[in-house]
Amino acid sequence: MDRHARWLPEMVVADECFDATGVAALLQPIVERHRRDSLRLLQILREAQDVLGYLPRTALTVIADAVGLPRARVEGVAGFYSFLHLQPVGRYRILFSDNVTDRMLGSAELMDRLCNRLWIERGKVSEDGLVSVDTTSCTGMCDQGPALLVDGRPLTRLSAERIDRIGELVRAQVAVSDWPREWFLVADNIRRRDVLLAHASAPGEAMRAAVARGRERLLQELQRSNLRGRGGAGFTTHTKWETARRAPCVDPQGGRYLVCNADEGEPGTFKDRVLLASHADLVFDGMSVAAFAIGAAQGLLYLRGEYAWLLPALTENLARRRRNGLLGVAACGQEDWSFDIDIHLGAGAYVCGEETALLESLEGRRGVPRIRPPYPAQQGYRGQPTVVNNVETLCKAALIALRGGDWFAGLGTKQSTGTKLLSVAGDVESPGIYEYPFGVAIDQVLHDCGAGNAQAVQVGGPSGSCLALHEFRRRIAFEDVPTAGAFTVFGAHRDLFEVARNFAHFFAYESCGFCTPCRVGTTLVANCMDKIAQGDGSQYDINEIFRIHRLLHAASHCGLGQTACNPLFDTLNKFRPAYERRLRSLDFAPAFDLDQSLSVARQMTGRDDPAAHFDPAGGMQPVDR
């Protein structure tokens, strides 16, 4: 469904086989487990869908009554997230990654192949209600694509043979749990290790070190380290923690909160996937260290919906930590401190990677970024002081608790201390995770990953910077080229226009729809790119893209709209011939093609004579009487 439509009431034809009494009985254990808390609405909706297959109108009514919310509010939340469905989507829900790296590996052709095998149209449910096939923005598998999700489980390194086999298994109605196990293997692909990825410590060791230092000294070590957030913005971690620690609690009974942002939806980024899969104890230690420093009693890990397959292992890890005294009452032997961690699943919304949109989602609402101030450290989750940190940031905090701030400050550069994880993908011999001290040159990374013919590198995902050949001596650092971790390489044979076009459609789809500049502007930009791609563009359209870029940057509510035109702006400035060779002329050409719009009418009437066509010079051709 078009995400922009999520701001409009949607008329849904529900499957009326669900009666209110039966649905209420099925959902009662779910709402009771979540204490009928309206702030846990998203989790209730996700679990209800797991039971029912989708969210029929009857279920929305039952849930609304149970949590004490208007039915329209519940349906509005359900309609916002792309992984929640108000209509049946079939027993098998297959989502191909639409990330540019997957497209470079042939994902679009593979999806068409599967649709042909299953005799279905993309985005629609098969006539027998068995299966649906569609796309999702990114599955976080850019190092081992093409990839897809089938009922939430990832399949990587797709091939034509595997697609044919998937079609056979679906038609035979073989349960996904009985598909070949090796299809679901996800490799870490760690190519270069430094202090974080090479670190080995027992679970709870960093937590014990933090407790031994005490809160004051721990914060002093953090300040000396000059650790900055690894989510891309680079805000000083000590300042955020100190602010939350000193901010007054609106509700003294509620206390402070620590939130781990594991919603890495930026196409091209997959480092958090590796940290959560293979270094989960270090992540949880980092959360515990941060919670101890600010005096939080509750931690929340917001896990992106595409990583739901990691949930069982993470849940078991938390249970093990509780058994070992690292979580719960008197955590780590501290009689005056209790701390526990809960995992919340996202449901497919890129904008929730922004920290205030994430908090809205945690509180069971649509993921619309908040107006700041107040900042989350002052007034965040449930209105209480809240620290929101990236997965990698918390891992670095755990290392600082173990080895001290001076040690960490000795790595990297003065303004960008420590190391950085890079998710390297695209036209390289060895895609995967590379860890470097800050200050590493772009060309060094390209050499290490085997990118011999690179013409461009997209650093920081679609919202980051596109670097051309003459910029490869620049360095990964906050003072030069900042990044949340994505590092996507494009060889000399790639069309940078098509790369930018993919990014334009990504932002148009992922816009939350809250503010008009972003909701309309991103769609207009995508339309301009399509017009140029079809050979109908002119210099006017390029000028229009620059105009919309300025408007979005100045007037959008949040960073999504403000950065949506970055890849187009960069490629237009650095790879302009990729655009100009597609232009029909330098004169104005209307974006609306009347003759093309009449194609549906011609098909319905079976006419294709000259009188059924529109000639821009002479209008409709006369009909001979």
C-alpha positions, 0 to 999 in steps of 0.5 A, spaced: 500 500 500 502 507 498 505 509 505 502 516 503 495 513 503 496 511 510 494 518 512 487 517 509 481 512 512 482 506 508 476 502 507 477 495 507 473 489 505 475 484 511 474 477 511 467 476 515 469 469 517 472 472 523 466 473 528 467 477 534 466 472 540 472 467 536 476 473 535 476 476 542 477 469 545 484 468 540 486 475 542 485 475 550 491 472 552 495 477 547 492 483 550 492 480 557 500 479 556 501 486 554 497 488 560 492 492 556 497 497 555 495 502 549 502 504 549 504 497 547 499 497 541 504 495 536 506 489 539 499 487 540 497 488 533 503 484 531 502 478 535 494 478 533 497 478 526 501 472 527 495 468 530 490 471 525 494 471 518 492 479 518 488 484 521 481 484 520 476 489 522 473 485 527 480 484 530 481 491 530 475 493 534 476 487 539 483 490 540 481 497 540 476 495 546 481 492 550 486 497 550 481 503 551 483 507 544 478 509 539 477 504 533 480 509 528 486 510 532 488 503 532 486 502 524 490 508 523 496 505 526 495 498 523 495 502 516 501 506 517 506 500 518 508 496 511 508 489 515 501 490 518 496 488 513 488 490 513 487 485 508 489 477 507 496 476 504 496 469 503 499 463 507 506 465 504 508 472 504 514 473 499 518 480 499 524 481 495 529 486 497 528 492 492 535 495 495 539 498 489 545 492 491 539 487 490 537 490 483 544 490 481 544 482 482 538 481 478 532 481 484 527 484 479 528 479 474 528 473 479 521 476 482 518 476 475 520 469 474 517 467 481 511 471 479 510 467 472 511 460 476 506 462 481 501 465 476 500 471 480 501 479 479 506 483 483 503 486 489 497 481 489 494 475 492 493 469 488 486 467 486 487 461 491 489 466 497 495 462 497 501 466 496 503 474 495 509 477 492 512 484 493 518 488 494 520 491 501 525 497 501 531 493 504 532 486 508 539 488 511 542 482 506 546 487 502 552 483 503 549 476 500 543 478 495 539 478 492 535 476 498 528 476 500 523 474 506 518 469 506 514 469 512 519 474 515 525 469 514 531 471 510 533 467 504 540 469 501 544 469 495 538 467 490 538 464 483 534 462 478 534 455 480 532 456 487 527 461 485 524 455 481 524 451 487 521 456 491 515 456 486 514 448 487 514 448 494 509 454 495 505 450 490 506 444 494 504 448 500 510 445 504 511 449 510 516 454 510 519 450 516 520 444 512 524 448 506 532 446 506 535 449 512 541 451 508 537 456 504 536 460 511 543 461 513 545 468 514 553 469 514 556 475 518 561 476 512 566 479 517 572 481 513 576 486 517 576 486 525 579 491 530 578 493 537 570 491 537 569 485 532 576 482 535 574 483 542 572 477 547 569 478 554 565 474 558 557 476 558 557 481 564 564 483 564 563 490 562 557 491 566 561 489 572 567 494 570 562 499 570 559 498 577 566 497 579 568 504 577 562 507 579 557 512 576 561 518 576 568 515 574 564 512 568 561 518 566 568 521 566 571 516 562 566 516 557 567 524 557 575 523 556 573 518 550 569 523 546 565 517 544 560 520 538 554 516 536 555 511 531 548 512 528 550 518 523 549 524 527 555 524 531 552 527 537 557 526 543 554 520 548 557 523 554 552 529 553 546 525 552 547 521 558 549 526 563 543 530 560 538 524 561 541 523 568 540 530 571 533 531 567 527 531 572 523 525 572 515 527 570 513 521 574 518 519 579 515 512 579 516 511 572 524 512 572 529 513 566 529 509 560 535 506 556 533 505 548 537 501 543 536 503 536 536 497 532 532 499 526 537 500 521 533 501 515 538 505 511 539 501 505 546 498 504 547 498 512 547 491 515 552 492 521 547 491 527 545 485 524 552 482 525 552 485 532 546 482 534 547 475 531 554 474 534 555 480 539 549 480 542 552 480 549 556 486 548 550 489 546 546 488 552 552 489 556 553 496 553 545 497 554 546 495 562 552 500 562 548 506 559 542 504 564 547 504 570 550 511 568 544 514 568 540 510 573 535 507 568 531 501 571 528 499 564 531 498 557 528 497 550 531 494 544 527 496 538 528 491 533 527 492 526 521 488 523 526 485 517 530 482 523 524 479 527 528 472 525 533 474 530 528 475 536 528 467 539 536 467 540 536 474 543 530 472 547 534 466 550 540 471 551 536 475 555 533 469 559 540 467 560 542 473 563 537 473 568 538 467 570 546 469 571 544 475 575 545 480 570 538 483 569 532 483 574 532 485 581 539 487 584 542 487 577 550 485 577 549 484 585 547 492 586 542 491 591 540 499 590 539 498 582 534 493 578 535 493 571 531 489 565 531 489 558 525 488 553 525 487 546 520 491 541 519 489 534 518 494 529 513 493 523 516 496 517 517 503 517 524 506 515 522 513 518 522 509 525 530 509 525 529 517 527 529 517 534 523 521 536 519 517 531 522 510 534 519 513 541 512 514 538 512 507 535 515 504 542 509 508 545 504 504 540 503 510 535 504 511 528 512 513 527 511 520 526 518 524 528 516 529 534 518 536 534 524 538 538 525 540 543 524 537 548 529 532 546 528 525 548 534 526 554 529 530 557 522 528 555 522 521 551 519 514 552 513 515 556 515 522 558 521 520 562 528 522 561 530 517 555 537 515 552 537 513 545 543 510 542 545 506 536 547 499 537 554 500 535 555 506 540 552 502 546 558 496 544 563 502 544 560 504 551 561 497 553 569 497 551 570 504 554 567 501 561 572 495 560 578 499 558 577 506 559 576 513 556 584 515 554 585 508 551 579 509 546 581 517 545 587 514 542 584 511 536 582 514 530 582 522 530 582 527 535 574 529 533 572 522 531 575 517 536 575 510 536 573 505 530 567 505 525 564 499 522 562 499 515 557 495 511 561 494 504 557 492 498 556 493 491 561 492 486 566 489 490 570 482 491 569 481 498 562 484 501 561 484 508 563 488 515 570 492 515 572 495 522 577 501 521 579 506 526 576 513 524 580 517 519 581 511 514 581 513 506 576 511 502 581 508 497 584 504 502 577 501 503 576 500 496 583 497 496 581 492 501 574 490 499 577 489 492 573 494 488 578 495 482 574 499 477 569 504 482 566 510 479 562 512 485 561 510 492 555 512 496 557 513 503 551 513 509 546 510 504 541 514 500 541 520 505 549 520 505 554 522 500 555 520 493 563 520 492 566 521 485 573 518 483 577 525 485 574 524 492 577 517 494 582 520 498 577 523 503 577 520 509 571 516 514 570 521 519 565 526 522 570 532 520 570 529 513 565 524 510 561 522 516 557 515 515 552 511 519 556 505 516 553 504 509 559 504 504 556 502 497 560 501 491 558 502 484 563 500 478 564 504 472 559 500 468 553 502 472 548 507 471 548 513 476 542 515 474 538 509 475 542 508 482 539 515 484 532 513 481 532 507 485 533 512 491 528 517 489 523 512 489 525 509 496 524 516 499 517 517 496 515 510 498 518 511 505 515 518 507 511 518 513 506 523 510 506 527 515 508 534 512 506 536 505 513 538 503 516 531 504 509 527 502 508 531 495 516 533 494 518 526 494 513 524 489 514 529 485 522 528 484 520 520 483 516 522 477 521 527 474 526 521 475 521 517 471 519 522 466 527 522 464 528 515 464 522 514 459 526 519 454 521 525 455 525 529 460 528 536 459 532 541 462 526 544 465 525 537 469 532 537 472 531 545 474 525 542 477 529 537 481 534 542 484 528 547 486 524 541 490 531 539 493 531 546 496 524 546 498 525 539 501 531 541 505 528 548 508 521 546 509 521 538 511 519 536 518 524 531 519 531 529 516 528 524 511 525 530 507 531 534 508 536 529 505 531 526 500 534 529 494 541 528 496 543 522 492 540 526 486 543 533 488 550 529 488 549 525 482 547 531 478 553 535 480 558 529 479 555 525 473 550 530 470 551 526 463 548 520 466 542 525 466 543 529 460 543 523 455 536 521 456 533 528 455 529 529 449 530 536 448 532 542 452 525 545 451 519 544 456 515 537 455 509 536 459 510 530 464 503 528 463 502 524 457 495 524 454 496 519 449 499 514 454 493 515 459 488 513 453 492 506 452 487 503 457 481 506 454 484 503 447 485 496 450 478 496 453 475 498 446 479 494 442 481 500 438 488 502 436 486 506 429 489 513 428 482 516 431 484 513 438 490 516 439 492 523 441 497 527 436 500 533 441 500 537 434 493 536 432 489 533 437 485 527 436 485 525 429 478 526 426 473 520 425 471 518 418 463 518 418 
